[in-house]
Amino acid sequence: MSFSVGQVSRLAGITVRTLHHYDEIGLLSPSERTRAGYRRYTDDDLLRLQQVLLYRELGFPLEEIAVILDEPRSDELTHLRRQHELLLIKSERLRDMIAAVERAMEARTMNIELTPEERFEVFGDFRPEDHDAEVERRWGDTREYAESRRRVASYTKADWLQLKAEAAAITEELAAAFKAGLPADGEQAMNLAERHRGHISRWFYTCSYDIHRCLGELYVTDPRFTATFDAVVPGLAAYFRVAIDANADSPGR
């Protein structure tokens, strides 16, 4: 059984012109011709074409491919093993490139200029980008959202670590006040609520008392926020909410 140039072109996904060129340079000459002189390709010719296309995909020039395929002691299995090894190397390189591009896309999406190692140091297993869609849906049309995105776009690793340390310190002092039995509407708890409001204003957006009060509500109505605070000490989210409300009710104290 043999195949015409057009059939081989369709089977291999290459142009007739390419097949003619391979014939002209002696890289792949059809084994048969019709009486009218038309090229006919046999199964062996198709196997050689497959080798040619694989080596081309691996970046070999045509002249080098011809030398490789015409080696006296080479056979199909030898070529397949060699190509398999080269393809594995190429696939590993491509995986590294894909991972690098994905990291760049992620950084651009989050507007965070951090390496993967730096991101892990700052955020641990938490992935802020997993919440992008929800955050944008809930607050994407607000001035505060736009201001926050603009600010964090310039933050370095040092900025994020300082931000994280400040937030952790407030939470720790809040938990200590709660454990000590200090009232949530007392002076110390309200001072911590005010520090928290200032922390948000300094790092993300101008946090008014009304916005801060909304955040306090979110801390007790969204199970994710509640779980985060209550993981420090059970009941901390509700305690913090009362402190925020008390502070908002007494801004001139």
One Martini backbone bead per residue (centre of mass of N, CA, C, O) as a GRO file, in nm:
protein
  253
    1MET     BB    1   0.098   0.035   0.021
    2SER     BB    2   0.023   0.371  -0.090
    3PHE     BB    3   0.091   0.733  -0.102
    4SER     BB    4   0.017   1.036  -0.159
    5VAL     BB    5   0.100   1.354  -0.112
    6GLY     BB    6  -0.176   1.445  -0.008
    7GLN     BB    7  -0.213   1.225   0.207
    8VAL     BB    8   0.045   1.285   0.370
    9SER     BB    9  -0.018   1.575   0.433
   10ARG     BB   10  -0.271   1.511   0.604
   11LEU     BB   11  -0.149   1.306   0.806
   12ALA     BB   12   0.102   1.508   0.902
   13GLY     BB   13   0.046   1.828   0.876
   14ILE     BB   14   0.169   1.908   0.596
   15THR     BB   15   0.300   2.024   0.317
   16VAL     BB   16   0.365   1.965  -0.006
   17ARG     BB   17   0.613   2.146  -0.023
   18THR     BB   18   0.771   1.999   0.201
   19LEU     BB   19   0.789   1.725   0.060
   20HIS     BB   20   0.940   1.826  -0.186
   21HIS     BB   21   1.185   1.929  -0.030
   22TYR     BB   22   1.273   1.660   0.096
   23ASP     BB   23   1.327   1.534  -0.179
   24GLU     BB   24   1.536   1.736  -0.296
   25ILE     BB   25   1.746   1.683  -0.035
   26GLY     BB   26   1.715   1.364   0.055
   27LEU     BB   27   1.538   1.307   0.320
   28LEU     BB   28   1.251   1.231   0.151
   29SER     BB   29   1.207   0.968  -0.063
   30PRO     BB   30   1.008   0.812  -0.253
   31SER     BB   31   0.978   0.469  -0.339
   32GLU     BB   32   0.757   0.562  -0.546
   33ARG     BB   33   0.619   0.556  -0.887
   34THR     BB   34   0.444   0.643  -1.130
   35ARG     BB   35   0.413   0.646  -1.467
   36ALA     BB   36   0.371   0.972  -1.436
   37GLY     BB   37   0.568   1.050  -1.168
   38TYR     BB   38   0.431   1.012  -0.909
   39ARG     BB   39   0.429   1.017  -0.581
   40ARG     BB   40   0.496   0.734  -0.348
   41TYR     BB   41   0.421   0.627  -0.018
   42THR     BB   42   0.533   0.426   0.219
   43ASP     BB   43   0.557   0.297   0.526
   44ASP     BB   44   0.859   0.359   0.552
   45ASP     BB   45   0.832   0.657   0.478
   46LEU     BB   46   0.650   0.733   0.720
   47LEU     BB   47   0.857   0.661   0.937
   48ARG     BB   48   1.065   0.868   0.848
   49LEU     BB   49   0.884   1.114   0.879
   50GLN     BB   50   0.844   1.086   1.178
   51GLN     BB   51   1.140   1.132   1.248
   52VAL     BB   52   1.171   1.405   1.123
   53LEU     BB   53   0.947   1.553   1.292
   54LEU     BB   54   1.069   1.498   1.569
   55TYR     BB   55   1.342   1.637   1.523
   56ARG     BB   56   1.220   1.909   1.454
   57GLU     BB   57   1.078   1.951   1.730
   58LEU     BB   58   1.377   1.939   1.871
   59GLY     BB   59   1.562   2.140   1.667
   60PHE     BB   60   1.667   2.009   1.417
   61PRO     BB   61   1.829   2.018   1.143
   62LEU     BB   62   1.804   1.878   0.837
   63GLU     BB   63   2.100   1.794   0.798
   64GLU     BB   64   2.120   1.635   1.070
   65ILE     BB   65   1.892   1.438   1.024
   66ALA     BB   66   2.013   1.291   0.784
   67VAL     BB   67   2.257   1.179   0.938
   68ILE     BB   68   2.107   1.024   1.158
   69LEU     BB   69   1.924   0.839   0.970
   70ASP     BB   70   2.199   0.732   0.801
   71GLU     BB   71   2.301   0.557   0.999
   72PRO     BB   72   2.404   0.235   0.985
   73ARG     BB   73   2.318   0.150   1.309
   74SER     BB   74   2.036   0.253   1.276
   75ASP     BB   75   1.708   0.251   1.424
   76GLU     BB   76   1.399   0.294   1.533
   77LEU     BB   77   1.454   0.240   1.837
   78THR     BB   78   1.690   0.432   1.867
   79HIS     BB   79   1.533   0.686   1.796
   80LEU     BB   80   1.311   0.665   2.011
   81ARG     BB   81   1.496   0.677   2.256
   82ARG     BB   82   1.625   0.947   2.192
   83GLN     BB   83   1.358   1.110   2.175
   84HIS     BB   84   1.257   1.049   2.455
   85GLU     BB   85   1.486   1.186   2.608
   86LEU     BB   86   1.456   1.466   2.474
   87LEU     BB   87   1.158   1.511   2.555
   88LEU     BB   88   1.200   1.505   2.858
   89ILE     BB   89   1.384   1.748   2.871
   90LYS     BB   90   1.183   1.942   2.737
   91SER     BB   91   0.949   1.906   2.941
   92GLU     BB   92   1.100   2.015   3.187
   93ARG     BB   93   1.153   2.292   3.067
   94LEU     BB   94   0.853   2.360   3.021
   95ARG     BB   95   0.761   2.337   3.313
   96ASP     BB   96   0.939   2.567   3.414
   97MET     BB   97   0.816   2.781   3.228
   98ILE     BB   98   0.525   2.755   3.318
   99ALA     BB   99   0.573   2.818   3.616
  100ALA     BB  100   0.688   3.101   3.566
  101VAL     BB  101   0.438   3.216   3.424
  102GLU     BB  102   0.236   3.160   3.653
  103ARG     BB  103   0.377   3.339   3.858
  104ALA     BB  104   0.351   3.598   3.695
  105MET     BB  105   0.042   3.597   3.674
  106GLU     BB  106  -0.012   3.598   3.976
  107ALA     BB  107   0.136   3.861   4.040
  108ARG     BB  108  -0.034   4.037   3.850
  109THR     BB  109  -0.308   3.977   3.978
  110MET     BB  110  -0.204   4.063   4.280
  111ASN     BB  111   0.025   4.279   4.283
  112ILE     BB  112   0.281   4.087   4.372
  113GLU     BB  113   0.637   4.120   4.439
  114LEU     BB  114   0.694   3.782   4.464
  115THR     BB  115   0.828   3.511   4.545
  116PRO     BB  116   0.748   3.200   4.633
  117GLU     BB  117   0.915   3.210   4.896
  118GLU     BB  118   0.804   3.481   4.998
  119ARG     BB  119   0.507   3.406   5.000
  120PHE     BB  120   0.533   3.181   5.210
  121GLU     BB  121   0.651   3.356   5.437
  122VAL     BB  122   0.397   3.540   5.452
  123PHE     BB  123   0.132   3.325   5.391
  124GLY     BB  124   0.188   3.044   5.341
  125ASP     BB  125  -0.095   2.853   5.257
  126PHE     BB  126  -0.213   3.111   5.185
  127ARG     BB  127  -0.433   3.229   4.910
  128PRO     BB  128  -0.539   3.528   4.804
  129GLU     BB  129  -0.639   3.458   4.507
  130ASP     BB  130  -0.884   3.273   4.599
  131HIS     BB  131  -1.048   3.565   4.681
  132ASP     BB  132  -1.081   3.764   4.445
  133ALA     BB  133  -1.369   3.725   4.336
  134GLU     BB  134  -1.519   3.795   4.598
  135VAL     BB  135  -1.398   4.071   4.653
  136GLU     BB  136  -1.487   4.198   4.384
  137ARG     BB  137  -1.790   4.145   4.416
  138ARG     BB  138  -1.824   4.308   4.694
  139TRP     BB  139  -1.582   4.567   4.636
  140GLY     BB  140  -1.497   4.654   4.335
  141ASP     BB  141  -1.674   4.948   4.335
  142THR     BB  142  -1.480   5.070   4.537
  143ARG     BB  143  -1.250   5.288   4.659
  144GLU     BB  144  -1.103   5.097   4.857
  145TYR     BB  145  -1.024   4.880   4.655
  146ALA     BB  146  -0.851   5.057   4.469
  147GLU     BB  147  -0.655   5.153   4.689
  148SER     BB  148  -0.548   4.875   4.772
  149ARG     BB  149  -0.436   4.787   4.498
  150ARG     BB  150  -0.238   5.021   4.467
  151ARG     BB  151  -0.065   4.973   4.719
  152VAL     BB  152   0.020   4.663   4.697
  153ALA     BB  153   0.182   4.691   4.427
  154SER     BB  154   0.449   4.813   4.603
  155TYR     BB  155   0.508   4.574   4.778
  156THR     BB  156   0.727   4.419   4.969
  157LYS     BB  157   0.843   4.185   5.168
  158ALA     BB  158   0.893   4.380   5.406
  159ASP     BB  159   0.610   4.497   5.412
  160TRP     BB  160   0.454   4.230   5.462
  161LEU     BB  161   0.598   4.157   5.728
  162GLN     BB  162   0.516   4.410   5.882
  163LEU     BB  163   0.215   4.383   5.852
  164LYS     BB  164   0.193   4.105   5.986
  165ALA     BB  165   0.317   4.184   6.262
  166GLU     BB  166   0.111   4.400   6.340
  167ALA     BB  167  -0.141   4.220   6.331
  168ALA     BB  168  -0.042   4.009   6.538
  169ALA     BB  169  -0.008   4.202   6.778
  170ILE     BB  170  -0.302   4.286   6.804
  171THR     BB  171  -0.418   4.002   6.845
  172GLU     BB  172  -0.254   3.929   7.098
  173GLU     BB  173  -0.355   4.168   7.277
  174LEU     BB  174  -0.652   4.099   7.254
  175ALA     BB  175  -0.632   3.814   7.377
  176ALA     BB  176  -0.517   3.911   7.650
  177ALA     BB  177  -0.761   4.084   7.730
  178PHE     BB  178  -0.968   3.858   7.722
  179LYS     BB  179  -0.828   3.664   7.928
  180ALA     BB  180  -0.829   3.899   8.157
  181GLY     BB  181  -1.135   4.027   8.147
  182LEU     BB  182  -1.162   4.261   7.973
  183PRO     BB  183  -1.356   4.486   7.849
  184ALA     BB  184  -1.465   4.551   7.526
  185ASP     BB  185  -1.556   4.865   7.627
  186GLY     BB  186  -1.282   4.935   7.707
  187GLU     BB  187  -0.993   5.103   7.679
  188GLN     BB  188  -0.801   4.878   7.571
  189ALA     BB  189  -0.983   4.756   7.351
  190MET     BB  190  -1.030   5.023   7.199
  191ASN     BB  191  -0.734   5.077   7.133
  192LEU     BB  192  -0.703   4.824   6.957
  193ALA     BB  193  -0.921   4.901   6.751
  194GLU     BB  194  -0.776   5.161   6.661
  195ARG     BB  195  -0.519   5.024   6.564
  196HIS     BB  196  -0.662   4.857   6.348
  197ARG     BB  197  -0.769   5.094   6.184
  198GLY     BB  198  -0.488   5.217   6.130
  199HIS     BB  199  -0.369   4.973   5.985
  200ILE     BB  200  -0.560   4.979   5.743
  201SER     BB  201  -0.502   5.275   5.659
  202ARG     BB  202  -0.192   5.237   5.613
  203TRP     BB  203  -0.209   4.966   5.407
  204PHE     BB  204  -0.494   5.004   5.229
  205TYR     BB  205  -0.730   5.202   5.357
  206THR     BB  206  -0.961   5.425   5.445
  207CYS     BB  207  -1.083   5.372   5.775
  208SER     BB  208  -1.369   5.411   5.888
  209TYR     BB  209  -1.594   5.364   6.132
  210ASP     BB  210  -1.807   5.235   5.951
  211ILE     BB  211  -1.621   5.027   5.820
  212HIS     BB  212  -1.526   4.899   6.084
  213ARG     BB  213  -1.803   4.802   6.171
  214CYS     BB  214  -1.839   4.610   5.926
  215LEU     BB  215  -1.602   4.430   5.998
  216GLY     BB  216  -1.707   4.335   6.271
  217GLU     BB  217  -1.950   4.192   6.147
  218LEU     BB  218  -1.786   3.997   5.966
  219TYR     BB  219  -1.637   3.842   6.202
  220VAL     BB  220  -1.936   3.703   6.292
  221THR     BB  221  -2.074   3.616   5.997
  222ASP     BB  222  -1.805   3.493   5.896
  223PRO     BB  223  -1.669   3.189   5.947
  224ARG     BB  224  -1.377   3.249   5.860
  225PHE     BB  225  -1.319   3.481   6.052
  226THR     BB  226  -1.405   3.351   6.312
  227ALA     BB  227  -1.200   3.115   6.300
  228THR     BB  228  -0.945   3.287   6.308
  229PHE     BB  229  -0.992   3.418   6.589
  230ASP     BB  230  -1.083   3.153   6.752
  231ALA     BB  231  -0.804   3.009   6.722
  232VAL     BB  232  -0.673   3.179   6.943
  233VAL     BB  233  -0.963   3.237   7.093
  234PRO     BB  234  -1.251   3.171   7.209
  235GLY     BB  235  -1.453   3.461   7.128
  236LEU     BB  236  -1.283   3.690   6.984
  237ALA     BB  237  -1.469   3.800   6.763
  238ALA     BB  238  -1.693   3.915   6.947
  239TYR     BB  239  -1.509   4.095   7.115
  240PHE     BB  240  -1.405   4.270   6.881
  241ARG     BB  241  -1.677   4.380   6.788
  242VAL     BB  242  -1.737   4.541   7.047
  243ALA     BB  243  -1.481   4.718   7.038
  244ILE     BB  244  -1.542   4.853   6.767
  245ASP     BB  245  -1.815   4.978   6.843
  246ALA     BB  246  -1.715   5.141   7.086
  247ASN     BB  247  -1.508   5.308   6.926
  248ALA     BB  248  -1.716   5.430   6.720
  249ASP     BB  249  -1.888   5.568   6.962
  250SER     BB  250  -1.580   5.701   7.066
  251PRO     BB  251  -1.388   5.905   6.882
  252GLY     BB  252  -1.338   6.149   7.119
  253ARG     BB  253  -1.168   6.012   7.367
   0.00000   0.00000   0.00000
